[in-house]
Amino acid sequence: MNIYLDNAATSRLDSRVLKAMLPYLENRFANASAIHYAGQDNNLALEKARAEIAANFKADTAGFVFTSGASEANNYILRGIMHSNREKGKHLVVSAIEHPSVLQTAKALVQEGFELDIVPVGSDGRVDLDKLKALVRKDTVLVSVMAVNNEIGSIQDLESISKIAHANGAYFHSDIVQAIPYLQLDFKKIDLDAASLSAHKFYGPKGIGLAYVKPGIKIETLITGGEQENGRRAGTYNLPAIIGLKEALKIAYRERTAYLKKVKVLRDYFWKRLQTEIPEVKLNGSLKHRTENNLNVRFGRIEGEAILIDLSSQGICVSTGSACSAHNLKSSSVLSAIGLADHDLNSNIRFSLGRFNTKKELDYAVSALKKTVTRLRAFTPVK
């Protein structure tokens, strides 16, 4: 049996999304920037998709720029806003558990002369709001805190963070990649200035994402050389993928209630069995302030990589953390930030459930895990 429990890394393309994309891969292939009728027809489809996406978030259509994914969007927003707003200041604040595309970009900006503060989180993975208040200054340009953490599924209080940022005149950006469809995201209610996402996290195609920047905010051009995206990002529109993103987002929120119920039932069933049948397992982060699909579990006295490889040999796909750090076996900065001891940092597995998982798959996974843990603990010198 082949079982995929790594949906937070990427998800399977929904067949309905592929169906929506196919016409733009086959017959409707014209460049959406072309002046002829075929190009203009596709331009209408492009702008209709942008408008539907904007309506989902109750945001201004003009704020959305299509990108290759959230990593590009995060780079664009952090670099673009910091570079373009130097008259306000050079100070940036990000959380300790941001995705590498935010953390590494923020640290790179320090090398350019900008100032960075990293706000800590509690053991539940949520930003310490009092410490955030203390860090945000009058010369803070941008505060960036992800809506949902990719490793432990922790959900942030976006409205409170937004108020803290705006009280000091700073802009607020959130990486919302892992929040769809788990959170209802009303950009106007949150008072969100910038956001980023990738379609492949919610059953859409890879290679397409979005950067949202509220109209009126100064931001540097991402790619020069063309007039696409009102001159903000040059390059031929990836229309099939854009249509796929729009369709995946529409399905995600249309079916949200049933989907959340399904993955929560599966997640809770799986966690109960793990606790009951495997000794020395602990949950990383909060179960209360967590998306319904996520379990990040610590298996005492075993290396997470060893568990991952052993499960993989049995046809089960899981991860030890962020997929963007999969080739780097350093300890997770997220787990360190929530206070795990050094000897526990490499003993963790992330299980992320999704639309296509079943109870039968989880039963098989539990059976495999019991064998894996028993075998690996027999070799460990740590008691």
Buried (B, 14 or more C-beta within 10 A) or exposed (E): EEBBBBBBBBBEBBEEBBEBBBBBBEEBEBBBBBEEEBBBBBBEBBEEBBEBBBEBBEBBEEBBBBBBBBBBBBBBBBBBBBBBBEEBBBBBBBBBBBBBBBBBBBBBBEEEEBBBBBBBBBEBBBBBBEBBBEBBBEEBBBBBBBBBBBBBBBBBBBEBBBBBBBEBBBBBBBBBBBBBBBBEBBBEEBBBBBBBBBBBBBBBBBBBBBBBBBEEBBBEBBBEEEEBBEEBBBBEBBBBBBBBBBBBBBBBBEEBEEBBEBBBEBBEBBBEBBEEEBEEBBBBBBEEBBBBBBBBBBBBBBBBEBBBEBBEEBEBBBBBBBBBBEEEEEBBBBBBBBEBEEEBBBBBBBBBBBBEBEEEBBBBBBEBBBEBBEEBBEEEEEE
